[in-house]
Amino acid sequence: MFSKILQTNRLHLKMLSLEMANAIHLNSMDEETRLFIPDEVFATEAIATEVIECRSQFDANKNGPLVYAICLRDETVIGYVQAVPMQNDWELGYQIAKPYRNQGYAREAVQHFLPWILYELKIEQIEGVCLVDNKSSMHVLKACGFRYLGRFNALYQG
């Protein structure tokens, strides 16, 4: 059905496809997503479709946000994980839909995604950044081996 890139005990990480647009849209609509990653809120299925179409062009060249769906074994799309190019580095991003949070899915997806994406991009490190109020994301990053380097003020471009 969808092009699988990784498999864990409970999850599949897959290339985004247009068939996922409605799930991507619905998964993005909760208040925590609006607060912590406002640029990843897709108000309609049509907007989610446009974003999937746009991002698919980056996959071939590995020059833009590389976004992969996190799916349960039954193909339910529960979130995404991504590598985003920054000025001189890459940044990790992820989101899990509200009904699936606090069940270890983000940690499981990130732990399996990291070695694969580092190899694919031929890089040695990737940055994990989160808002100071996002305690769940801080926990995921720590559980996945990230080191806390400090707190800084930045303009969020959401």
PyRosetta script that sets phi, psi and omega in degrees:
from pyrosetta import init, pose_from_sequence

init()
pose = pose_from_sequence("MFSKILQTNRLHLKMLSLEMANAIHLNSMDEETRLFIPDEVFATEAIATEVIECRSQFDANKNGPLVYAICLRDETVIGYVQAVPMQNDWELGYQIAKPYRNQGYAREAVQHFLPWILYELKIEQIEGVCLVDNKSSMHVLKACGFRYLGRFNALYQG")
pose.set_psi(1, -75.9)
pose.set_omega(1, 178.4)
pose.set_phi(2, -103.3)
pose.set_psi(2, 152.8)
pose.set_omega(2, -178.3)
pose.set_phi(3, -75.8)
pose.set_psi(3, 110.0)
pose.set_omega(3, -176.5)
pose.set_phi(4, -83.9)
pose.set_psi(4, 134.7)
pose.set_omega(4, 175.9)
pose.set_phi(5, -108.6)
pose.set_psi(5, -31.6)
pose.set_omega(5, -180.0)
pose.set_phi(6, -145.0)
pose.set_psi(6, 154.2)
pose.set_omega(6, 177.1)
pose.set_phi(7, -136.5)
pose.set_psi(7, 136.5)
pose.set_omega(7, 173.8)
pose.set_phi(8, -117.1)
pose.set_psi(8, -171.9)
pose.set_omega(8, 178.5)
pose.set_phi(9, -61.1)
pose.set_psi(9, -36.6)
pose.set_omega(9, -175.1)
pose.set_phi(10, -116.5)
pose.set_psi(10, -12.5)
pose.set_omega(10, -168.6)
pose.set_phi(11, -129.8)
pose.set_psi(11, 159.1)
pose.set_omega(11, 166.5)
pose.set_phi(12, -123.0)
pose.set_psi(12, 136.5)
pose.set_omega(12, 169.3)
pose.set_phi(13, -103.2)
pose.set_psi(13, 127.8)
pose.set_omega(13, -171.5)
pose.set_phi(14, -133.7)
pose.set_psi(14, 157.1)
pose.set_omega(14, 171.6)
pose.set_phi(15, -61.7)
pose.set_psi(15, 142.7)
pose.set_omega(15, 175.4)
pose.set_phi(16, -66.2)
pose.set_psi(16, 143.7)
pose.set_omega(16, 175.2)
pose.set_phi(17, -136.6)
pose.set_psi(17, 159.9)
pose.set_omega(17, -178.0)
pose.set_phi(18, -60.9)
pose.set_psi(18, -28.1)
pose.set_omega(18, 178.4)
pose.set_phi(19, -64.5)
pose.set_psi(19, -16.3)
pose.set_omega(19, -178.6)
pose.set_phi(20, -90.5)
pose.set_psi(20, -3.7)
pose.set_omega(20, -171.3)
pose.set_phi(21, -57.8)
pose.set_psi(21, -44.2)
pose.set_omega(21, -178.8)
pose.set_phi(22, -64.5)
pose.set_psi(22, -43.5)
pose.set_omega(22, 178.4)
pose.set_phi(23, -63.7)
pose.set_psi(23, -41.8)
pose.set_omega(23, 178.2)
pose.set_phi(24, -60.9)
pose.set_psi(24, -44.7)
pose.set_omega(24, 177.3)
pose.set_phi(25, -59.6)
pose.set_psi(25, -53.5)
pose.set_omega(25, -176.5)
pose.set_phi(26, -63.9)
pose.set_psi(26, -39.3)
pose.set_omega(26, -179.6)
pose.set_phi(27, -65.7)
pose.set_psi(27, -21.2)
pose.set_omega(27, -175.0)
pose.set_phi(28, -90.5)
pose.set_psi(28, -3.5)
pose.set_omega(28, -166.6)
pose.set_phi(29, -91.0)
pose.set_psi(29, -2.0)
pose.set_omega(29, -176.9)
pose.set_phi(30, -80.7)
pose.set_psi(30, 165.9)
pose.set_omega(30, -174.1)
pose.set_phi(31, -64.4)
pose.set_psi(31, -38.3)
pose.set_omega(31, 179.9)
pose.set_phi(32, -65.2)
pose.set_psi(32, -39.5)
pose.set_omega(32, 176.8)
pose.set_phi(33, -64.1)
pose.set_psi(33, -43.4)
pose.set_omega(33, 178.4)
pose.set_phi(34, -59.9)
pose.set_psi(34, -36.6)
pose.set_omega(34, -178.2)
pose.set_phi(35, -76.6)
pose.set_psi(35, -50.2)
pose.set_omega(35, -170.3)
pose.set_phi(36, -88.4)
pose.set_psi(36, -30.4)
pose.set_omega(36, 179.3)
pose.set_phi(37, -140.0)
pose.set_psi(37, 67.7)
pose.set_omega(37, -174.2)
pose.set_phi(38, -62.2)
pose.set_psi(38, -23.9)
pose.set_omega(38, 178.5)
pose.set_phi(39, -79.8)
pose.set_psi(39, -0.7)
pose.set_omega(39, 178.2)
pose.set_phi(40, -110.3)
pose.set_psi(40, 22.3)
pose.set_omega(40, 175.6)
pose.set_phi(41, -99.6)
pose.set_psi(41, 124.8)
pose.set_omega(41, -178.0)
pose.set_phi(42, -114.4)
pose.set_psi(42, 105.5)
pose.set_omega(42, -170.1)
pose.set_phi(43, -64.6)
pose.set_psi(43, -25.5)
pose.set_omega(43, -179.6)
pose.set_phi(44, -138.8)
pose.set_psi(44, 163.1)
pose.set_omega(44, 174.7)
pose.set_phi(45, -63.4)
pose.set_psi(45, -34.9)
pose.set_omega(45, 179.7)
pose.set_phi(46, -62.8)
pose.set_psi(46, -40.5)
pose.set_omega(46, 178.0)
pose.set_phi(47, -66.0)
pose.set_psi(47, -42.8)
pose.set_omega(47, 177.6)
pose.set_phi(48, -60.4)
pose.set_psi(48, -39.6)
pose.set_omega(48, 178.1)
pose.set_phi(49, -61.8)
pose.set_psi(49, -46.1)
pose.set_omega(49, 178.6)
pose.set_phi(50, -59.1)
pose.set_psi(50, -43.0)
pose.set_omega(50, -179.2)
pose.set_phi(51, -65.1)
pose.set_psi(51, -43.4)
pose.set_omega(51, 178.7)
pose.set_phi(52, -61.6)
pose.set_psi(52, -44.0)
pose.set_omega(52, 178.2)
pose.set_phi(53, -60.4)
pose.set_psi(53, -44.1)
pose.set_omega(53, -179.1)
pose.set_phi(54, -65.3)
pose.set_psi(54, -45.4)
pose.set_omega(54, -176.0)
pose.set_phi(55, -71.9)
pose.set_psi(55, -23.9)
pose.set_omega(55, -179.5)
pose.set_phi(56, -63.8)
pose.set_psi(56, -27.8)
pose.set_omega(56, 178.5)
pose.set_phi(57, -68.6)
pose.set_psi(57, -25.9)
pose.set_omega(57, 179.7)
pose.set_phi(58, -73.3)
pose.set_psi(58, -29.8)
pose.set_omega(58, -175.6)
pose.set_phi(59, -58.1)
pose.set_psi(59, -41.2)
pose.set_omega(59, -177.2)
pose.set_phi(60, -65.9)
pose.set_psi(60, -38.9)
pose.set_omega(60, -175.6)
pose.set_phi(61, -97.7)
pose.set_psi(61, -11.7)
pose.set_omega(61, -177.3)
pose.set_phi(62, 54.0)
pose.set_psi(62, 42.6)
pose.set_omega(62, -177.1)
pose.set_phi(63, -120.3)
pose.set_psi(63, 8.0)
pose.set_omega(63, -179.8)
pose.set_phi(64, -144.1)
pose.set_psi(64, -168.3)
pose.set_omega(64, 178.0)
pose.set_phi(65, -57.4)
pose.set_psi(65, 125.0)
pose.set_omega(65, 178.3)
pose.set_phi(66, -103.6)
pose.set_psi(66, 103.4)
pose.set_omega(66, -170.1)
pose.set_phi(67, -113.7)
pose.set_psi(67, 132.5)
pose.set_omega(67, -178.1)
pose.set_phi(68, -129.5)
pose.set_psi(68, 136.7)
pose.set_omega(68, 179.0)
pose.set_phi(69, -72.8)
pose.set_psi(69, 141.3)
pose.set_omega(69, 170.8)
pose.set_phi(70, -100.4)
pose.set_psi(70, 119.1)
pose.set_omega(70, -176.8)
pose.set_phi(71, -123.7)
pose.set_psi(71, 145.9)
pose.set_omega(71, 170.3)
pose.set_phi(72, -71.9)
pose.set_psi(72, 168.8)
pose.set_omega(72, 179.9)
pose.set_phi(73, -58.2)
pose.set_psi(73, -27.7)
pose.set_omega(73, -179.9)
pose.set_phi(74, -85.7)
pose.set_psi(74, 10.5)
pose.set_omega(74, 177.6)
pose.set_phi(75, 82.7)
pose.set_psi(75, 1.7)
pose.set_omega(75, 176.8)
pose.set_phi(76, -65.2)
pose.set_psi(76, 124.2)
pose.set_omega(76, 178.3)
pose.set_phi(77, -80.1)
pose.set_psi(77, 118.4)
pose.set_omega(77, -177.2)
pose.set_phi(78, -113.1)
pose.set_psi(78, -2.3)
pose.set_omega(78, 179.1)
pose.set_phi(79, 166.3)
pose.set_psi(79, -158.2)
pose.set_omega(79, 178.8)
pose.set_phi(80, -151.5)
pose.set_psi(80, 162.9)
pose.set_omega(80, 171.3)
pose.set_phi(81, -134.2)
pose.set_psi(81, 145.8)
pose.set_omega(81, -174.9)
pose.set_phi(82, -150.0)
pose.set_psi(82, 157.3)
pose.set_omega(82, 169.1)
pose.set_phi(83, -117.1)
pose.set_psi(83, 126.7)
pose.set_omega(83, -175.2)
pose.set_phi(84, -120.0)
pose.set_psi(84, 125.8)
pose.set_omega(84, 177.8)
pose.set_phi(85, -69.7)
pose.set_psi(85, 134.8)
pose.set_omega(85, 175.0)
pose.set_phi(86, -110.8)
pose.set_psi(86, -163.8)
pose.set_omega(86, -176.9)
pose.set_phi(87, -57.6)
pose.set_psi(87, -55.7)
pose.set_omega(87, -178.6)
pose.set_phi(88, -125.6)
pose.set_psi(88, 3.6)
pose.set_omega(88, -174.3)
pose.set_phi(89, -137.1)
pose.set_psi(89, -176.3)
pose.set_omega(89, 172.4)
pose.set_phi(90, -119.6)
pose.set_psi(90, 148.0)
pose.set_omega(90, 179.8)
pose.set_phi(91, -122.0)
pose.set_psi(91, 138.6)
pose.set_omega(91, 177.1)
pose.set_phi(92, -84.4)
pose.set_psi(92, 140.8)
pose.set_omega(92, 173.5)
pose.set_phi(93, -140.3)
pose.set_psi(93, 154.0)
pose.set_omega(93, 178.2)
pose.set_phi(94, -161.5)
pose.set_psi(94, 157.9)
pose.set_omega(94, 177.5)
pose.set_phi(95, -152.1)
pose.set_psi(95, 137.9)
pose.set_omega(95, 175.1)
pose.set_phi(96, -122.0)
pose.set_psi(96, 134.0)
pose.set_omega(96, 179.3)
pose.set_phi(97, -61.5)
pose.set_psi(97, 145.7)
pose.set_omega(97, -173.2)
pose.set_phi(98, -49.1)
pose.set_psi(98, -45.6)
pose.set_omega(98, -178.0)
pose.set_phi(99, -64.0)
pose.set_psi(99, -13.9)
pose.set_omega(99, -175.1)
pose.set_phi(100, -110.1)
pose.set_psi(100, 3.3)
pose.set_omega(100, -178.9)
pose.set_phi(101, -74.0)
pose.set_psi(101, 159.9)
pose.set_omega(101, 177.3)
pose.set_phi(102, 62.3)
pose.set_psi(102, 31.7)
pose.set_omega(102, 176.8)
pose.set_phi(103, -126.1)
pose.set_psi(103, 9.2)
pose.set_omega(103, 177.4)
pose.set_phi(104, 84.1)
pose.set_psi(104, 5.4)
pose.set_omega(104, -178.1)
pose.set_phi(105, -67.4)
pose.set_psi(105, -41.8)
pose.set_omega(105, 179.9)
pose.set_phi(106, -62.3)
pose.set_psi(106, -47.2)
pose.set_omega(106, 179.5)
pose.set_phi(107, -59.9)
pose.set_psi(107, -46.4)
pose.set_omega(107, -179.2)
pose.set_phi(108, -60.8)
pose.set_psi(108, -45.1)
pose.set_omega(108, -179.5)
pose.set_phi(109, -65.3)
pose.set_psi(109, -47.0)
pose.set_omega(109, -178.1)
pose.set_phi(110, -64.6)
pose.set_psi(110, -42.8)
pose.set_omega(110, -179.4)
pose.set_phi(111, -59.5)
pose.set_psi(111, -35.7)
pose.set_omega(111, 179.7)
pose.set_phi(112, -86.0)
pose.set_psi(112, -29.8)
pose.set_omega(112, -179.9)
pose.set_phi(113, -70.4)
pose.set_psi(113, -40.4)
pose.set_omega(113, -173.2)
pose.set_phi(114, -55.4)
pose.set_psi(114, -55.9)
pose.set_omega(114, -178.9)
pose.set_phi(115, -62.1)
pose.set_psi(115, -35.6)
pose.set_omega(115, -179.5)
pose.set_phi(116, -66.0)
pose.set_psi(116, -48.3)
pose.set_omega(116, -176.4)
pose.set_phi(117, -70.7)
pose.set_psi(117, -34.5)
pose.set_omega(117, 176.0)
pose.set_phi(118, -61.0)
pose.set_psi(118, -42.8)
pose.set_omega(118, 178.4)
pose.set_phi(119, -66.1)
pose.set_psi(119, -46.8)
pose.set_omega(119, -178.0)
pose.set_phi(120, -60.8)
pose.set_psi(120, -40.0)
pose.set_omega(120, -177.7)
pose.set_phi(121, -88.8)
pose.set_psi(121, -6.5)
pose.set_omega(121, -178.7)
pose.set_phi(122, 56.8)
pose.set_psi(122, 48.3)
pose.set_omega(122, 177.9)
pose.set_phi(123, -123.6)
pose.set_psi(123, 160.8)
pose.set_omega(123, -178.1)
pose.set_phi(124, -101.3)
pose.set_psi(124, -17.3)
pose.set_omega(124, 179.5)
pose.set_phi(125, -150.5)
pose.set_psi(125, 161.1)
pose.set_omega(125, 176.8)
pose.set_phi(126, -141.6)
pose.set_psi(126, 143.3)
pose.set_omega(126, -177.7)
pose.set_phi(127, -89.5)
pose.set_psi(127, 142.6)
pose.set_omega(127, 172.7)
pose.set_phi(128, -115.4)
pose.set_psi(128, 120.5)
pose.set_omega(128, -176.5)
pose.set_phi(129, -127.2)
pose.set_psi(129, 139.4)
pose.set_omega(129, 174.4)
pose.set_phi(130, -149.4)
pose.set_psi(130, 160.6)
pose.set_omega(130, 176.9)
pose.set_phi(131, -68.9)
pose.set_psi(131, 148.0)
pose.set_omega(131, -176.9)
pose.set_phi(132, -59.6)
pose.set_psi(132, -29.2)
pose.set_omega(132, 179.7)
pose.set_phi(133, -81.2)
pose.set_psi(133, -9.3)
pose.set_omega(133, -177.1)
pose.set_phi(134, -89.8)
pose.set_psi(134, 75.9)
pose.set_omega(134, -176.7)
pose.set_phi(135, -62.5)
pose.set_psi(135, -35.9)
pose.set_omega(135, 179.8)
pose.set_phi(136, -63.2)
pose.set_psi(136, -43.0)
pose.set_omega(136, 179.3)
pose.set_phi(137, -66.9)
pose.set_psi(137, -39.3)
pose.set_omega(137, 175.8)
pose.set_phi(138, -58.0)
pose.set_psi(138, -41.6)
pose.set_omega(138, 179.7)
pose.set_phi(139, -64.0)
pose.set_psi(139, -43.3)
pose.set_omega(139, 178.5)
pose.set_phi(140, -60.5)
pose.set_psi(140, -48.0)
pose.set_omega(140, -178.6)
pose.set_phi(141, -60.4)
pose.set_psi(141, -45.4)
pose.set_omega(141, 179.3)
pose.set_phi(142, -62.4)
pose.set_psi(142, -44.3)
pose.set_omega(142, -179.9)
pose.set_phi(143, -63.9)
pose.set_psi(143, -23.5)
pose.set_omega(143, -178.9)
pose.set_phi(144, -96.8)
pose.set_psi(144, 10.4)
pose.set_omega(144, 172.9)
pose.set_phi(145, 92.7)
pose.set_psi(145, 7.3)
pose.set_omega(145, 177.1)
pose.set_phi(146, -74.3)
pose.set_psi(146, 147.1)
pose.set_omega(146, 177.0)
pose.set_phi(147, -102.9)
pose.set_psi(147, 140.9)
pose.set_omega(147, 177.0)
pose.set_phi(148, -76.5)
pose.set_psi(148, 120.1)
pose.set_omega(148, -178.3)
pose.set_phi(149, -105.0)
pose.set_psi(149, -8.5)
pose.set_omega(149, 177.5)
pose.set_phi(150, 136.5)
pose.set_psi(150, 176.5)
pose.set_omega(150, -179.2)
pose.set_phi(151, -112.0)
pose.set_psi(151, 137.9)
pose.set_omega(151, 179.3)
pose.set_phi(152, -144.6)
pose.set_psi(152, 156.6)
pose.set_omega(152, 176.5)
pose.set_phi(153, -93.7)
pose.set_psi(153, 135.2)
pose.set_omega(153, 179.3)
pose.set_phi(154, -148.4)
pose.set_psi(154, 153.3)
pose.set_omega(154, 174.6)
pose.set_phi(155, -83.4)
pose.set_psi(155, 117.5)
pose.set_omega(155, 179.5)
pose.set_phi(156, -81.3)
pose.set_psi(156, 126.4)
pose.set_omega(156, -176.6)
pose.set_phi(157, -99.9)
pose.set_psi(157, 68.0)
pose.set_omega(157, -178.9)
pose.set_phi(158, -93.5)
pose.dump_pdb("model.pdb")
